[in-house]
Amino acid sequence: MNTCCSADHAANAAAAAHPADAFHDMVQRCYDYATEQKALGRKLVGIMCEYTPREIIMAANAMPVCLCGGSVDMIPAAEQTLPSNLCPLIKSTFGYGVKKANPFLEMADLLVAETTCDGKKKMYELLRETYPMHVLELPQKPDNATALEHWITELRQLKQELETRFDVTITDDDLRNGIQLMNRERALRRELAGVMKQDAPPMTGRQLLEMKSLISGLPHDFSLYEEAIDVFKRQPPEQENTSGVRVLLTGVPLPHGAERVMDIIEDSGGLVVCQENCTGLKPLLEDVDPNTADPLRAIAETYFHLPCSVMTPNTRRMELLKQLNGEYRPQCVIELIWQACLTYDVESAKVKAMVEQELGIPYLRIETDYSPSDSARIAVRVQALFETVAARG
């Protein structure tokens, strides 16, 4: 082996003391990749929610990048137009556009947005004044056959939009290739999340949350996931990770930069062993059939199964929480709700009742925004929850 390469490998191994450390430069790495690929003629498509199928974007030889804002610094600019009592994720996302501060947004050739909550829908109207956008109308009755057919029609229109805008033809084989790529990504990330089922998990919930990228389908990420899985299989469990209170975190997503509540939970003596939310397991649990005769329909069915609180009734979320409770054995459930996220806020009553009455474990609801002003108060409430858990033995 080349001695220079050996030295570089050793230095890299020393620098990455934990597999999650390799993702510390994730944003810069994604930016470098996007810049390089754009120079080669590839398109970049910004997405706003997990309901947008990345497989269809990949089938158009484009790069899907998540644009959800997680920075509190972007909110003041957004509040010049948006209501101050709106969801911070919506305000932060819009603020990036106002300040031209997100390079991925600025280089995007198209934004794909879904009609989930009302706040997002109206924000999209403002964003599309500046950026090219295609809106997917998301039906919100998950058990209704006509709703699924409508969703399939919406995805066929997205396919046509990509073909027309990017001057490409998307074949069924292209869709199947996208399916295989995303199935591989989901499988690797599921396996990584699965190590948290251990009595002594080899990482914290925060480290697991770090191990993803804004752009899906990056070959380098797949290598990092495989290396991490190999490390976790070989290393002995760390006994200090048995002392934290095992927490199942549910509710709203934690976009990059908005991990404050996760940090409070784990700094207070908790260990988030399971994240049911959209930045956790929710979008990873169901693969798309790669051998289907109609790949677009298969994609539509899989994505339509996502149990978001905008769906009515959202019984699949309760079923998922019960399933995850059995697999990850949390000692309590913490539900995070962003300010003005009405669908999750209303649904929290059902979650609380199910957790306490059926799962038989303590529940805590945290409503906050991106500001750190209430961090001390949240920490006190989390610590009180953990004391309750300890008292139960």
C-alpha positions in Angstrom: 0.0 0.0 0.0 1.2 3.5 -0.8 2.7 4.9 2.5 1.2 8.4 1.8 -2.3 6.9 1.4 -1.7 4.8 4.6 -0.8 7.9 6.5 -3.8 9.8 5.2 -6.1 6.8 6.2 -4.6 6.7 9.7 -5.1 10.5 10.1 -8.7 10.3 8.9 -9.4 7.4 11.3 -7.9 9.3 14.2 -9.9 12.4 13.3 -13.1 10.4 13.2 -13.2 9.0 16.7 -16.9 8.1 16.2 -18.6 7.4 12.9 -20.9 10.3 13.3 -17.9 12.6 13.3 -17.6 12.0 9.5 -20.8 14.0 9.1 -19.6 17.2 10.8 -18.8 18.7 7.5 -22.0 17.4 5.8 -23.3 20.8 4.6 -20.0 21.8 3.0 -19.6 18.3 1.5 -23.1 18.5 0.0 -22.4 22.0 -1.3 -19.2 20.8 -3.0 -21.0 17.9 -4.5 -23.9 20.0 -5.8 -21.5 22.6 -7.3 -19.5 20.0 -9.0 -22.5 18.2 -10.4 -24.2 21.4 -11.5 -21.0 22.3 -13.5 -21.5 18.9 -15.3 -25.0 19.9 -16.2 -27.1 18.1 -13.6 -30.1 19.8 -12.1 -30.9 20.4 -8.5 -34.4 20.1 -7.1 -35.2 21.5 -3.7 -37.8 19.7 -1.6 -39.8 20.9 1.4 -41.2 17.7 2.9 -40.8 13.9 3.0 -43.9 13.5 0.8 -41.9 14.5 -2.3 -40.6 11.2 -3.8 -36.8 11.5 -4.3 -37.0 8.5 -6.7 -38.8 10.6 -9.4 -36.2 13.4 -9.1 -33.4 10.9 -9.3 -35.0 9.4 -12.4 -34.7 12.7 -14.1 -30.9 12.6 -13.3 -31.4 15.5 -10.8 -30.3 15.9 -7.2 -33.0 16.1 -4.5 -31.9 18.5 -1.6 -33.9 19.2 1.5 -34.5 22.9 2.1 -36.2 23.0 5.5 -34.8 25.8 7.5 -33.4 25.2 11.0 -31.7 28.5 11.8 -33.2 30.9 14.3 -31.1 33.7 12.6 -33.3 33.6 9.5 -36.6 34.2 11.3 -36.4 38.0 11.8 -36.2 38.6 8.1 -39.1 36.3 7.5 -41.2 38.1 10.1 -41.1 41.2 8.0 -43.7 39.4 5.8 -44.9 36.3 7.7 -46.8 36.4 11.0 -44.6 36.2 14.1 -46.7 33.4 15.6 -46.1 31.1 12.6 -44.2 27.8 12.8 -40.4 28.5 13.1 -39.6 25.9 10.4 -41.7 27.8 7.9 -40.3 31.2 8.9 -36.7 29.9 8.8 -37.2 28.4 5.4 -38.7 31.6 4.0 -36.1 33.7 5.8 -33.3 31.9 3.9 -35.0 33.0 0.7 -35.4 36.6 1.8 -31.8 36.8 2.8 -30.5 34.7 -0.1 -28.6 32.8 2.5 -29.1 29.2 1.4 -26.8 28.3 -1.5 -28.9 25.2 -2.3 -32.0 27.3 -2.6 -30.3 29.8 -4.8 -28.9 27.1 -7.2 -32.1 25.1 -7.3 -33.5 24.6 -10.8 -36.9 23.8 -9.3 -38.7 23.7 -5.9 -41.2 20.9 -5.3 -43.6 21.7 -2.5 -46.5 19.8 -1.0 -49.8 21.0 0.4 -49.4 19.8 3.9 -50.2 22.5 6.5 -51.9 25.8 5.7 -48.8 27.8 6.8 -46.6 26.1 4.3 -49.1 26.4 1.5 -49.3 30.2 1.9 -45.5 30.5 2.3 -45.1 28.7 -1.0 -47.2 31.4 -2.7 -44.6 33.9 -1.6 -41.6 31.8 -2.5 -42.8 31.1 -6.0 -42.7 34.8 -6.7 -38.9 34.4 -6.7 -38.2 30.7 -7.4 -39.5 28.2 -9.9 -41.9 25.9 -8.1 -44.1 22.9 -8.7 -46.8 22.3 -6.0 -48.0 18.8 -5.3 -51.6 18.7 -4.0 -51.4 16.1 -1.2 -54.8 14.5 -0.4 -55.2 14.0 3.3 -57.5 11.0 3.7 -55.0 8.1 3.7 -57.6 5.4 3.7 -59.6 6.8 0.8 -59.0 5.0 -2.6 -59.9 8.1 -4.6 -57.4 10.1 -2.5 -54.6 7.7 -3.5 -55.6 7.9 -7.2 -55.5 11.7 -7.0 -52.0 11.4 -5.5 -50.8 9.1 -8.3 -52.1 11.7 -10.8 -50.2 14.4 -8.9 -46.9 12.4 -9.2 -47.5 11.8 -12.9 -47.8 15.5 -13.3 -44.5 16.0 -11.4 -42.9 13.5 -13.7 -44.1 15.5 -16.7 -42.9 18.8 -15.1 -39.4 17.4 -14.7 -39.4 16.0 -18.2 -40.5 19.3 -19.7 -38.4 21.6 -17.6 -35.2 19.5 -17.8 -35.7 18.2 -21.4 -35.4 14.6 -20.3 -37.5 11.4 -20.7 -38.2 9.5 -17.5 -38.6 5.8 -18.3 -39.9 3.1 -16.0 -36.3 1.8 -15.8 -35.2 5.2 -14.7 -37.8 5.1 -11.9 -36.7 1.6 -10.9 -33.1 2.8 -10.7 -34.2 5.6 -8.4 -36.2 3.1 -6.3 -33.2 0.9 -5.9 -31.0 3.8 -4.8 -33.5 5.1 -2.3 -34.3 1.6 -1.0 -30.5 1.1 -0.3 -30.4 4.5 1.5 -33.4 3.6 3.6 -32.0 0.2 4.4 -28.7 1.5 5.6 -30.2 4.2 7.7 -32.7 1.7 9.2 -29.8 -0.5 10.2 -28.0 2.4 11.7 -31.1 3.4 13.7 -31.5 -0.2 14.7 -28.4 -0.3 16.8 -30.2 2.0 19.3 -32.3 -1.1 20.2 -29.3 -2.4 22.2 -29.2 -2.2 26.0 -26.1 -0.1 25.6 -26.4 1.8 22.3 -23.0 2.7 20.7 -24.0 6.3 20.1 -26.4 9.0 21.3 -29.6 10.1 19.6 -27.9 13.3 18.6 -25.1 11.4 16.9 -27.6 9.3 15.0 -29.5 12.5 13.9 -26.2 13.9 12.5 -25.7 10.9 10.2 -27.6 12.0 7.2 -27.2 14.5 4.4 -29.2 17.3 2.8 -28.8 15.6 -0.6 -30.1 12.0 -1.0 -28.3 9.2 -2.8 -24.7 10.3 -2.3 -22.3 7.4 -2.9 -19.9 8.8 -0.2 -22.7 8.6 2.3 -23.4 5.0 1.5 -19.8 4.2 2.2 -19.9 6.0 5.5 -23.1 4.2 6.6 -21.6 0.8 5.7 -18.4 1.7 7.6 -20.4 2.8 10.7 -22.5 -0.3 10.7 -19.3 -2.4 10.5 -17.8 -0.4 13.4 -20.9 -0.9 15.6 -21.0 -4.6 14.9 -17.3 -5.0 16.0 -17.1 -2.7 19.0 -18.1 -3.7 22.5 -21.1 -1.8 24.0 -20.2 1.3 26.1 -21.6 0.8 29.5 -22.1 4.5 30.1 -24.9 4.4 27.6 -26.9 2.1 29.8 -27.5 4.8 32.4 -29.5 7.3 30.4 -33.3 7.3 30.5 -34.4 5.7 27.2 -36.6 8.2 25.3 -38.8 7.9 22.2 -38.9 11.3 20.6 -42.0 12.0 18.4 -43.7 15.0 16.8 -42.2 17.5 14.5 -38.9 17.1 12.5 -35.6 18.5 13.7 -34.0 20.1 10.6 -30.3 20.8 10.5 -29.6 23.6 13.0 -32.7 23.0 15.1 -31.5 20.2 17.4 -31.7 22.2 20.6 -34.4 20.1 22.3 -32.6 16.9 21.4 -29.5 18.4 23.1 -31.5 19.4 26.2 -32.9 15.9 26.5 -29.5 14.2 26.4 -27.7 16.8 28.4 -30.3 16.2 31.1 -29.6 12.5 31.4 -31.7 11.1 28.6 -30.8 8.9 25.7 -33.0 9.3 22.6 -33.1 5.7 21.4 -35.8 6.3 18.8 -36.9 9.2 16.7 -40.3 8.6 15.2 -40.4 12.0 13.4 -39.6 12.9 9.8 -35.9 13.4 10.5 -35.9 10.0 12.1 -37.5 6.7 11.3 -40.8 7.7 9.8 -39.7 8.0 6.1 -37.3 5.0 6.3 -39.6 2.2 7.3 -41.2 1.3 4.0 -39.4 0.5 0.8 -40.8 0.8 -2.7 -41.3 -2.5 -4.6 -38.4 -2.5 -7.1 -40.0 -5.2 -9.3 -43.4 -3.6 -9.8 -45.0 -3.3 -13.2 -45.9 0.3 -12.5 -43.1 1.9 -10.6 -44.7 5.3 -10.3 -47.8 3.8 -8.6 -45.6 1.9 -6.2 -43.7 5.1 -5.3 -47.0 6.9 -4.8 -48.4 4.2 -2.5 -45.3 4.1 -0.3 -45.1 7.8 0.2 -48.8 8.2 0.8 -48.4 5.8 3.7 -46.4 8.4 5.7 -48.3 9.0 9.0 -48.1 12.8 9.2 -50.4 14.7 11.4 -51.9 16.4 8.4 -53.6 13.1 7.6 -57.1 12.4 8.9 -57.6 10.1 10.5 -53.9 9.5 11.3 -54.2 6.1 12.9 -51.0 4.8 11.3 -49.0 7.1 13.5 -50.5 5.5 16.6 -49.7 2.0 15.2 -46.2 3.1 14.4 -45.6 4.4 17.9 -46.8 1.1 19.4 -44.5 -0.8 17.1 -41.5 1.3 17.9 -42.2 1.1 21.6 -41.9 -2.7 21.4 -38.7 -2.6 19.4 -36.8 0.2 21.2 -38.2 -0.2 24.7 -38.3 3.5 25.7 -39.0 4.4 29.3 -40.9 7.5 28.3 -42.1 9.5 25.3 -41.3 13.1 24.6 -43.4 14.9 22.0 -41.9 18.0 20.4 -44.2 20.5 18.8 -43.1 23.7 17.0 -45.1 26.8 17.9 -48.2 27.1 15.7 -47.9 23.5 14.3 -51.6 23.0 14.8 -52.0 19.5 13.4 -49.4 18.0 15.8 -50.6 20.2 18.6 -54.2 18.9 18.4 -53.0 15.3 17.8 -50.9 15.4 20.9 -53.9 14.7 23.1 -54.4 11.3 21.4 -50.7 10.5 21.6 -50.6 11.3 25.3 -53.6 9.1 26.0 -52.3 6.2 24.0 -48.8 6.4 25.6 -50.0 6.6 29.1 -53.0 4.2 28.9 -51.8 1.6 26.4 -48.0 1.8 26.6 -48.0 2.5 30.3 -45.1 4.9 30.3 -44.8 8.7 31.1 -45.3 11.3 28.4 -44.1 14.9 28.1 -45.3 17.5 25.5 -42.9 20.3 24.7 -44.0 23.2 22.6 -41.3 25.7 21.6 -39.8 27.5 18.7 -36.2 28.0 17.6 -35.3 30.6 20.2 -33.1 29.4 23.1 -35.0 31.6 25.6 -37.0 28.7 27.1 -34.1 26.2 27.3 -33.8 26.3 31.1 -37.5 25.8 31.5 -37.5 22.9 29.1 -34.6 21.3 30.9 -36.4 21.5 34.3 -39.5 19.8 32.8 -37.3 17.1 31.2 -35.5 16.4 34.4 -38.8 16.2 36.3 -39.9 13.6 33.7 -36.8 11.6 34.3 -37.3 11.7 38.0 -40.8 10.2 37.5 -39.2 7.5 35.4 -36.6 6.8 38.1 -39.3 6.6 40.8 -41.2 4.0 38.8 -38.1 1.8 39.0 
